[in-house]
Amino acid sequence: MRGDLAETKATADAFKVFYQKVPTGSSYTMDHTSLSYVFDQKGKLRLALRHDQSAQECASDIKTLMATA
C-alpha cells in the first residue's frame, strides 16, 4: 500500500498506527506500528493482533470473536 504523504497520513490515522522516518546516514529506516487486522464479512474491523502475540493468543482472540458473531 502506498500513496502521497496526505493519503499515507489519512490511512495511518484511520488505522490508528504510528510511523516515522528515521535518518540513518545517507539513507533512512521507518519506525512503525506492526499489527495484523481481522475484518468481518461486512468489512468491519473487528480485531487487531499484535506482532508479539503467540499463535495460541491469536487463536484465542479469533475464537472469542467468532463466538460473538
C-alpha positions, 0 to 999 in steps of 0.5 A: 500500500502506498500513496502521497504523504496526505493519503499515507497520513489519512490511512495511518490515522484511520488505522490508528498506527504510528510511523516515522522516518528515521535518518540513518546516514545517507539513507533512512529506516521507518519506525512503525506500528506492526499489527495484523487486522481481522475484518468481518464479512461486512468489512468491519474491523473487528480485531487487531493482533499484535506482532508479539502475540503467540499463535495460541493468543491469536487463536484465542482472540479469533475464537472469542470473536467468532463466538460473538458473531 
